[in-house]
Amino acid sequence: MRIVRALARTVALGAGLAAGLLGPVATATADGPSFAVRAGRIMPVSPDHPWVIEDGLIVVRDGRIERVGGADMAPPSDLPLVSMPDATIVPGFVAASTSVAGQHGGVPSMGAAYRAADTLDPYDDDPTLVAAGITTMHLNPGWHRMVSGQGAIARMTAGPDGRIMRELADLTINLGPGAANPPDVVEFTIPPSPDQEINPARPQRPASRMTQFLALKHAIARATGASGEDTEFSVHDVALRDAWRSTRPLRIQAQDAVDLAGAVSFFGQTDRRGYLVGGADAADVAPLIADSGMPLVFTMDVALRAPGGDVGEDRNARGRMIDDLAHFRRVEHLALAMAPGRSVADLRLTAAMAQRSGLPARRVLEAITRVPAEILGIDDEVGSLAPGRRADMLVLTGDPLATSTHVQRVYVDGHVVHRAAAGGDAGSGAMVVRAGTVWLGPGEWLRDGEVLIEDGVIVEVGRRVGRPPHARVVDAGPDAFVTPGLIDAHGHLGLRGDRSGVGSNISLARLIGAPDRPEARVASAGVTSVMLAPYALGSSGTQIAAIKTDGHGRADRVVETTAAIAFTVSGAGDPRSTPAQLRQRLNAGKQYVEQWAEYEKKLEEWKKKRAEGKLEETKAEVEVTTEETAEVDPITGTWDAELSGGPLPEPQRGRVAMKLDGEAIEARLLDPVPPTEVRITGTLKGKEISGTIELDTGGMGTPTFQGTIVEEDLIRGTAGLEGMVEVNFEMRRTDKAAVEFKVTRSRRTTGKGGRPLPPEVNERLEPLRALLEKRIPALIEVSDRRAIEAVLDVFVKEFELPIVLLGGQEARAHADRLRESGVGVVLPPQVLRRDDLTWYHQGHDLDRHGVSIAFQSATGDGAATLRDVGTFAVARGLSPEAALAALTTEPARMFGLEDRIGSIAPGCDGDLVIFTGHPFEAASAIERVIINGEEVRP
Amino acid sequence: MTQLRRPPIVHFLAAACTAAALAVTAAAEPPAKVALTGGRVIPVVGEELATGTVLIEHGRITAIGTDVDIPYDAMEVDCTGKVLFPGMIHPHSFEGLDVPNETLPVAPFLDVYDAIDPSRSFFENCLRDGVTTVHVMQANNTVIGGVSRLVRPIGLAVEEMTVAGDVALKLSTSPRGGYDRMQQMAELREAFAELDDYLERLPEQKYEAYLAERDEEITVGPEEARRRGAQLITDADYDDPHRNLVRLRRGDLGAWIHAGAAMDVGPALQIARDQDILDHTVFVLGTTSFKAIRELQGTGRPVVLGSTLTYRDRDELTGEIEETFIPLEFYKARIPFSLVPGGGSALSERYLNYMAAVCVRNGIPRQAALEAITINPARAVGMGDDLGSLEPGKIANVVIFSGDPLSFDSWVEHVFIDGIHAYDRTKDPRLAELMKLEADAEADDADDDEGDMAADGDASEDAAGAGDGDGDGADRDGADG
């Protein structure tokens, strides 16, 4: 009777519970996105596909993989295509053992009702684990009780939905000393009453290894009712029975060999499916496990983040030796996971180390993807890139088991759940460019070299460079030739043909914004920097800006607002007189600069004094100057006027201020003050004045006046409306000082505490200041040989300024002088010159004479052909090294920008051009252009 | 100034200066009829009146309007220049209890009735702050807590204070102190699984006991015995550990489930659905719980927010900080929410009307903010028809503010609870003492330094004298040692 009742009860309860338990599992996952990915290498880790698919394609539809194929497979026309030619794509890693759930604080030794799933926070996306490529992980309720509960499987989905893949994934059983001797159970009787006895603390089993299987079997028998006991209700018994009767696997965790051997024989005695979880200490029984065919999750106890402790006598210390894994090679279903206490984020690298034990790379990758999925019973969902599986994919920078490989992007259900910090194909992250040849500068080559660019700047150049975790790796191949970005030494990119002149106080850098099509065309032709000049250069100095051809905006694109000041000495006029004008201009600038230099000197002295505390208590000095804007003339001044006659019953008096400017008279009424401004204008012709009074007369016309300077300071005349009203006036000047126009300026000559005050800033001379202080060069457009000589005399000899010649068609004549003074020449677009009857290439010619040269486009988007200007020069005899230098290092040096552009060196901007071969080989194509560390999109 | 045209019924205020005095005021018989006239009326439910009358008869509001006939025998209170507002409701407080929690994790057989202490200064403060109803409930450090109670902050005994008993049980899916989530959830599930087991066995036991009473032998099978036993069961047959859980399932008790973090909301919903108690569940939320707002939205159930209204989230990888104003999220999701004042001394969390003002400042419409401190909590405790607004038929809990309730310089001047004139600021001895100090300090500022110090010394001595003399002495000893 009692048994029947108990049974009926348990069955009914079980059904109810099961319904309750299974409820939350059915969380619907939203449909994922659809797209196709073309990647350099795909490693599907699926028995149905090749191990590596070069130039592979993965089609993802609704978050699941539809197809995986090679280069011959065409992407579907209806889906967006993501191209990642540098990437290696592998399935998301499956961590078959983690301590993420922690261990529960419950006392029961057989606590089957504890669920690891309860610890999962679906709103915490665990970014460090995702960044390490873990897309699926097992949660384990603990290692501390014989039955520690029921494990769960979680996925790193894009949102809280679907985070728990299996709420009840297994029954977790722990063997060995860790689970032995659980604490006693103390139960309070609530509410206490005389009928209810107070229970003493109840010890639990197992107390030792000897009783562990006995305890386990007894607990199962009691829970399933097989023992025939009539027991108190226990939620753990219900859960244990439910788990035992389900098809969920048993997960037996043990660290010691003897316990794993015991587990193997335990499985032999039951028909339950399951798997073992153990570490290297189990090496002794590895053959036994291999023969049993039991799957094994090998927990790797490798200290990566800090060296492990002393080895000592402790037998368990052996666990740190991953090499013991060799013993487990024969285990058919071998998954690799991290031991408790080790960071799951190290799974990839630690697994890669397992190769040391002789485990083939292929098995290692399988052991963190497909095999753990199989063991956990989720291989139809995750663990490989095969049709029907969820699109959980990792985008890696290289071989999945190489040390310097990084996870660049993580897809879960086709959603991007992690992107390496601002890196990848968008944003200015880090990038490693690898190529057969890296051209660093004239005569400096790096064979099989690498360049690391971080945040748009080259940080490392060498045979092998560092690989930051978020770095994208571009392997251009052994034939590739990498040069610095090419420089157009004089161009008009972005002016869109606007030929208007520009004042010397304006920099064209102000025009620079986001790049447009012409810029894109030039950028993808390998020209990364342009010395931007207006079409017409003035003789008073025009600012030249150094700009990039690509970037997100002005801040990215402007290298230098004022990189040089350009003058022209060509064109009309006597070529010998222009230098004289230049000298005048330079002198004006020089004075200005000297003013500033003096100020700075004074300021230094003052600061020094202040630092020494020697400043005397002085008040700010104020200099008062009174300036009169006009000299004394017959008109300017204050006049007392008297009007009489006409309709006026009696004379009217007033006061007028008048000012003479040339012949023009301007006057205004001082007294009586008119209600609105009355504008009186007129002219002085000899002694006659005449003019108009702009006054609202209600449409009767504009009053006029005529008068004569009768004697000094006396004017007589008439005023009125033509033919209607007329009055006489007589004016006497009372003040010649022109009070209205006298200006009294007070200027402080020193600041507080005697601090010297800076001179006024002159926007027009300011650019010249940089030149005269030799911070930037002068770019002088000049062609005639005599003019070149004059320019050299004025600029180099007299003012000792850095200059660059623009054009310099007849520079040949002064080649030696140019070489000696280190003056470079920006070659004219038309490089072939004729001397007498022979044609020569000006660049080749100057180069032979040791003169530094640079190429220019002198156009807008025509700069796109600049590389071929170099190719042509090489064809005409210029050495390829010199031609390349004339497109990179030379112009950078001429304009003093060598620390930013023109070479591949740490600290320089990350501007690179990747050619398929030598840049001046006709067959070489431009493969990629990188500006500020970002690839230019053609 | 508010003028009471008839002499107020209560004369005791000036005599004593403790909470007891305030409580005594409440014990007096309410006047049969009170008319609050001339004030601006913010009824929360219904149109606001620039000038209106609230008529109270026998503890209930009987009329509100601009043109209300005032019975000849009504005590008329001139509220010109004042603002009439519904008594505010504290939706979730353990402060009426001696300790917030019981150490037993599963204790549905307990009732806060046994622990409410009417003399706690908390109730006095409630009155002073315009809170006329308090839902006293065990705090969140539990698995299943005891039965809660709705009280008014006046009265000398719990019976006198009680507005409604047996309001709700507290459950928590967030781990209590010392627990982890696996333990918390295992115990929560166990409580209900064990209840099922108990209910499964009970009919048979009942039938066996029934037969035993009659000295009869059992002649039927277990199934029939259960069927017969089930018909015999009355409420008295449920034992203490199970009775309230049965009532919870039946809906006699509300379920207030604490989900202190976003991840605890899912399990809370699961429990509510599994036990079929969702239609009388209120979710008591913590700071981060708003992240699960989508799940909560689907239920249509009200929520009670934590006293921290702003959440700052820092991105682990980028370090960027994102700020969320929590009530705004609930407003946008159209989930009725109630605000809970914080226990601390932070001004922003201490006063319900201040918290509502903060809500308005952060973009919530005024009406929604006002509802969050009045009608929403009234509905959450199941008293939406009796409390939470100024409407005819409702219990006459009225707060008379000196200005707009959301204005920082408005005072609570008078409080009527059940029509009883329960609080008068001019006769609040503690406040008077406090204001006196303030006034003294102001006056002293004008005086010279010497006088200032002397006054300060006097004041602090007075304050010490008002406190517990022994405790004070002990403190001093401790400091000396």
Contacts between the chains, C-beta under 8 A, distances in Angstrom:
chain1	res1	chain2	res2	distance
A	1	B	222	7.3
A	4	B	222	6.5
A	5	B	204	7.2
A	5	B	222	5.6
A	8	B	222	6.9
A	9	B	197	6.8
A	9	B	200	5.3
A	9	B	201	7.2
A	12	B	200	6.6
A	13	B	193	7.0
A	13	B	196	6.1
A	13	B	197	6.3
A	13	B	200	7.1
A	16	B	196	6.3
A	17	B	193	6.3
A	20	B	189	7.7
A	20	B	274	4.8
A	23	B	270	6.5
A	23	B	273	7.4
A	23	B	274	6.8
A	24	B	266	7.1
A	24	B	270	5.5
A	101	B	182	7.4
A	102	B	180	6.4
A	104	B	180	5.4
A	104	B	182	3.6
A	104	B	183	5.4
A	104	B	186	7.6
A	105	B	178	7.0
A	105	B	179	6.3
A	105	B	180	5.3
A	105	B	182	7.9
A	105	B	183	5.3
A	106	B	182	6.9
A	106	B	183	5.0
A	106	B	186	6.5
A	111	B	186	7.3
A	113	B	186	4.7
A	113	B	189	6.9
A	113	B	190	6.7
A	114	B	182	4.4
A	114	B	183	7.2
A	114	B	186	5.2
A	115	B	182	6.2
A	115	B	185	6.7
A	115	B	186	7.3
A	116	B	182	6.9
A	118	B	181	4.4
A	118	B	182	5.0
A	118	B	184	7.5
A	118	B	185	4.3
A	118	B	186	7.8
A	118	B	267	6.9
A	119	B	180	6.9
A	119	B	181	5.0
A	119	B	182	6.1
A	120	B	263	7.2
A	121	B	261	7.2
A	121	B	262	7.1
A	121	B	263	3.8
A	122	B	262	7.7
A	122	B	263	6.0
A	122	B	266	6.9
A	123	B	262	4.1
A	123	B	263	5.9
A	123	B	288	7.3
A	123	B	291	4.5
A	123	B	292	6.8
A	124	B	263	7.5
A	127	B	316	5.0
A	127	B	317	5.2
A	128	B	316	7.0
A	128	B	317	8.0
A	131	B	317	7.2
A	141	B	182	6.1
A	149	B	182	6.4
A	160	B	262	7.9
A	160	B	291	7.8
A	160	B	292	7.4
A	188	B	104	7.7
A	190	B	104	6.8
A	190	B	107	7.6
A	190	B	109	7.6
A	190	B	241	6.2
A	191	B	109	6.6
A	191	B	240	5.5
A	191	B	241	7.3
A	233	B	193	7.7
A	233	B	194	5.5
A	233	B	197	4.2
A	233	B	198	7.8
A	235	B	186	6.8
A	235	B	189	6.5
A	235	B	190	3.8
A	235	B	193	5.1
A	235	B	194	6.9
A	238	B	193	6.5
A	421	B	317	6.8
A	421	B	318	7.5
